Amino acid sequence: MQGSSHAPLERLETVFSGARDGLFDWDLCTDAIRFSARWKEALGFAASELDDRPEEWFRRVHLRDLDQLKRAIDAHLGGRSASLEHEFRMLHKDGGWRWFLVRAVKHPSRALLGGSLTDVTAIKTTENRLLQAAFFDPLTGLANEDLFLERLELALSRQRRRGGQATVVLYLDLDRFHNVNDSLGVNAGDELLIEIKDRLLRLLRLGDTLARFGGDKFGFLLDGIDGEREALRFAEEVIGALKAPLHLHGLEVFSSASLGIALARSGRERGEDLLRDAITAMHRAKETDTTSFALFDRRMNERAKERLRLEADLHRALERREFQLHYQPIVSFRSGTLSALEALVRWRHPERGMIRPDVFVPIAEETGLIVPLGLWVLEEACRQVRDWRDRFPAAEEISVAVNLSARQFEDPNLVAEIRACLERAQLDPGALELEMTESVVMARTHQNRAVLQSLRDLGLQLLIDDFGTGYSSLACLSSFPLDSLKIDRTFVMGMEYEAGKAEIVRTILALARTLGLDVVAEGVETAEALAMLRELECGHGQGFFFSSAVDPAAATAWLENPPRW
């Protein structure tokens, strides 16, 4: 009988020693508890190093988890849950924290609680890694768009309950960030983003959120502010924080941004709508030269819808043959005769009439439609010049200038497509001039030099347009295979009245002579400006003094009866 009385205890000891998980049994009346050797080993202790007391368990539980663990135990003991199953952190002997899962049940008729303790640290680490990937930006560690929207919805629900203070979303888009990637490399771009993230984090209050939406776009969630005035003040702080130069790879880099602001005034707004409104306001800020940020108003929505309608019409405009080329004369100052024509695209909308290029060309750039549109312009310009040359002897020396956009310049098929255009029109390459802005040429120095050389090898004339408004390095400029500079019209218009403008024009002409480049002055509007440019020995000019851009019929009239200026 004596041996049999110890059998249950011996079987329990066998279970304790053989179980893979740590086990415990707890007499709730006497508060006596037994931990198995595995239970103690899970915390890094030998069996003799840890006393069998409840305090040895609970004093090691992380303070943030302790109350929840006790509530879970009380819920089971009080009959509110069928079993105890709860995850929490405990302090390991090595000083680190481990995640554990406790599973236990109370004896049906006695005050006994028995169960197991399982180390789930590896599982929690994997879960956290997946959570990090799902809700956080891998480069900056900031919240991503999904987490941002989740927090925004929570903030809006709090606003609905409390009333009063507003929830604000700000959407930030860095200006010209791709120039850093193109010129200094992707690693430098990443360094810039991390530095900007650090600057922006310093502006946040406790409870605010900064998120990265990918690329060079960031979002702010301000939870509970006093209204528009405080939102605008915060926007000014953001823009100010970006003004100080950053140092990347030994160079000073200056960053700027456009910022859109949207306020939830009632808390009944949807988070996605509020973010969309902030993005709309950001685009509005980009369109204006007076400020770097804009506050959303409902009229912006109408403009955005109008832009979407215009974008949809733009997709169909090519197949409907709604585009037309107009031509503006480029005049030789030496002979006073026509030397070239710049081809400028116009859109004759069937319902809205003539739409200005400054309205539809930026949309074509953003959507990528500029590539097929640009190809059409090349085809049509080459076809028109071929027609003129066939009909008029005076047109044999006339070339046509076509503008290349940034998206076209990055198109790997550009050189082949231009060659094909020339072949289809049976036109010699010297009849085609290609114009590119400084920012386009300088964006990807090494790659662009190769593209320019390939275009030069075709026999084309290459010009930098709007010279003086970009950030050309003179050392880089001298290494590009270029033929001409076009002085931006802002320096030419009014040069007869403003000494500063005249001096800028004089300096650019001297630079061009040093580099062996011809010069075209844009924006010639008066006889006085023409006289000054001739005196400065500028080679060519265009502007309203000679003519605005005209349709093909009017341009043909010039070739029938060549004018002199």
MOTABEL-V310938 format. One record per backbone hydrogen bond with DSSP energy under -1.0 kcal/mol. CO is the residue of the C=O (numbers start at 0). NH is the residue of the N-H. Records with the same first field share a line. If there is no record, write none. Layout:
CO: NH  NH
This chain:
0: 4
5: 9
6: 10
7: 11
8: 12
9: 13
10: 14
11: 15
12: 16
13: 17
14: 18
21: 116
22: 35
23: 114
24: 33
25: 112
26: 30
31: 26
33: 24
35: 39
36: 40
37: 41
39: 44
40: 43
42: 92
45: 48
50: 52
52: 55
53: 57
54: 58
56: 59
59: 90
61: 64  65
64: 68
65: 69
66: 70
67: 71
68: 72
69: 73
70: 74
71: 75
72: 76
73: 77
74: 79
75: 78
83: 103
85: 101
87: 99
88: 61
89: 97
91: 94
95: 91
97: 89
98: 119
99: 87
100: 117
101: 85
102: 115
103: 83
104: 113
109: 111
110: 27
111: 106
112: 25
113: 104
114: 23
115: 102
116: 21
117: 100
119: 123
120: 124
121: 125
122: 126
123: 127
124: 128
125: 129
126: 130
127: 131
128: 132
129: 133
130: 134
131: 135
134: 143
136: 140
141: 136
142: 211
143: 147
144: 148
145: 149
146: 150
147: 151
148: 152
149: 153
150: 154
151: 155
152: 156
153: 157
154: 158
155: 159
156: 160
157: 161
158: 162
162: 164
165: 223  224
166: 263
167: 221
168: 261
169: 219
170: 259
171: 217
172: 257
175: 178
176: 179  180
177: 181
178: 182
179: 183
180: 184
184: 188
185: 189
186: 190
187: 191
188: 192
189: 193
190: 194
191: 195
192: 196
193: 197
194: 198
195: 199
196: 200
197: 201
199: 202
200: 203
204: 207
208: 220
209: 142
210: 218
213: 216
215: 173
216: 212
217: 171
218: 210
219: 169
220: 208
221: 167  223
224: 165
226: 230
227: 231
228: 232
229: 233
230: 234
231: 235
232: 236
233: 237
234: 238
235: 239
236: 240
237: 241
239: 242
245: 252
247: 250
250: 247
252: 245
255: 174
257: 172
258: 293
259: 170
260: 295
261: 168
263: 166
269: 273
270: 274
271: 275
272: 276
273: 277
274: 278
275: 279
276: 280
277: 281
278: 282
279: 283
280: 284
281: 285
282: 286
291: 258
293: 260
296: 299
297: 301
298: 302
299: 303
300: 304
301: 305
302: 306
303: 307
304: 308
305: 309
306: 310
307: 311
308: 312
309: 313
310: 314
312: 316
315: 319
316: 321
317: 320
321: 347
323: 345
325: 343
326: 549
327: 341
329: 338  339
330: 540
331: 335
335: 564
336: 331
338: 398
339: 329
340: 400
341: 327
343: 325
345: 323
346: 348  354
348: 352
352: 348
355: 358  359
356: 360
359: 363
360: 364
361: 365
362: 366
363: 367  369
367: 370
368: 372
369: 373
370: 374
371: 375
372: 376
373: 377
374: 378
375: 379
376: 380
377: 381
378: 382
379: 383
380: 384
381: 385
382: 386
383: 387
384: 388
385: 389
386: 390
387: 391
391: 394
392: 395
394: 397
398: 340
399: 432
400: 342
401: 434
404: 408
405: 409
407: 410
410: 413
412: 416
413: 417
414: 418
415: 419
416: 420
417: 421
418: 422
419: 423
420: 424
421: 426
427: 430
428: 431
430: 399
431: 460
432: 401
433: 462
434: 403
435: 464
436: 440
437: 441
443: 447
444: 448
445: 449
446: 450
447: 451
448: 452
449: 453
450: 454
451: 455
452: 456
454: 459
455: 458
460: 433
461: 482  483
462: 435
463: 485
465: 468
466: 487
472: 476
473: 477
475: 478
476: 479
479: 481
482: 517
483: 463
484: 519
485: 466
486: 521
487: 490
488: 492
491: 494
493: 496  497
497: 501
498: 502
499: 503
500: 504
501: 505
502: 506
503: 507
504: 508
505: 509
506: 510
507: 511
508: 512
509: 513
510: 514
511: 516
517: 484
518: 539
519: 486
520: 541
523: 544
525: 529
526: 530
527: 531
528: 532
529: 533
530: 534
531: 535
532: 537
533: 536
538: 332
539: 520
540: 330
541: 523
542: 545  546
549: 326
550: 554
551: 555
552: 556
553: 557
554: 558
555: 559
556: 560
